[in-house]
């Protein structure tokens, strides 16, 4: 089956790539999770939009990744969450919350799939979060979760 990837899929390709995969893999994994759309003549027009969006978020090379790493590691990222009367959080901090906090404090647009929290963040406090910027560059950022 021929598909257009909407996200980076490890071992398969990046967003905007046209790939051919087995029908079962497409039906059971890629399509339900939104990682791909079925290829068509009309879908071919969407590829350019996907590639433009990827280019704005993409890290150009190792040197660019090192610059971003330096910026991330200098700044302290703060995420404000809702807490109850007893001080417990409602839900947990997700990768989307972390990306929004990074964008608010450093104006960097990082892909949420590059963020690897140490575990589930369900309590207030400080946490170490890894961000894979390049195959050879990983940034360790300090994340502070506060009541807000």
N, C-alpha and C positions, 0 to 999 in steps of 0.2 A: 504494500500500500504506500502511496506517495503522500508525504505530509510536509507542511511548513511548520518549523519549530517556532514557538512564540517565546520560549525561554531556553536558556542553556541547559542541555541535558548531558551529563557526564558520559563520555564515551560515544556520543552520537553527534553532537554538533552544537552550534551557538544559535541564538535567536535570529530568525530570518533565513536560515539554511533550509534548503529543500532536500529531504532525505527519503529513502525508501526502506521501510521496515516490514516485518511480518505482520499480517493482519491482526493476530491475537495481541501482540505487543501494542499495536496502535489502539485497538478497541478497548483493551483492559487496563492499560497504564497511561499512555500519552494523552489520549483524547479526554478521558474523564477528569484528569488532573489539570487540564488546561495547558499542558506543555506543548501542544501542537494543534493545528487545525488541518482539516483535509485539504489537499491540494486541488485547485481548480483554476480556470482561466481568470476568474474574478479574484481569487485569493492571491494570484500572482501580483496583483496591484498592491496588496497589503504588505508585501515583502519590503518594499522601499521604506514604508513608514516604520516597520519593525526595525529595520537596519539603522534608520536615523535615530530612533529612540535608544538603540543599543550604543550607537556612537557617542551620544552625550554622556552615558554612564560608564563607558568603557575606559579602562586604564590603558594608556598607550603603550608603555614599555616599562622595564624594570626601574629606570630612573624616575619616571613619573610615579610609580608605585612607592618608591622610597620617599618622595616628597610628601605624598599623601599620608604615609605611615608616620612621618615626623609630625605632621599637623595633627593627626589623630592622637598620637601619644602625648603631645603637649597639652591638649585640652582635656578637661574633665567633663564627661557627658552626664547630664542630669535628666532623669525621667521622673515626671510627676505622675502619681497614681492616686486613685481614690482608695481611702481606707475607712474601715468601720469605726464604731465607738471604741472597740477594744484594741484598735491599732492594726488589725489584720487587713490584708489587701483583698480587693474584689478581683478575682482572676489572677493572672500572672502577666509579667512583662514579656512581650513577644518581640520577634525580630523586626516587625513593622514599627513597634514603638521605639526600638533602638535606632532604626534608620531615621525616623522623624526627629528624634533628639539630636542625632549627628548632624542632620541637615539644619536644624535650628541653631546649633551652637557653632558649627564650622562652615556652613554653606556648601558642604560636599554632598554629592548625590551618590550614595553607595547602594549597590544592589543588595537586597535583603538576603539573598541566597549565599552571600559571602560571609555572613555573620554567624559565628559559632559560639553561643553562650555555653558556659561550663555546665550548666544544668538548668532546671526550671527555676526561674526567678519569681518566688512567691512571697518574699519578705522584704521589708525595707532594709537598706544598708548599702554597702559597697561591694561591687562584683568585678571580676576580671573577665573581659570578653575578647575573643580572638576574631580578627577580621582578616580573611585571606584576600589580599589585594592582587597578588601575582603568584605564579607557581613557586617562586623563591622568596616571596615577601609576605610576612604575616605581621600584622600590627596587634599589639596587646593594649587595649584601651581600658580605662577605669570608668566604670559605670556606677553612678550613685542613684539609688531609688529612694525618693522622698515622697512624703504625703503632700498632696496638692489638691 
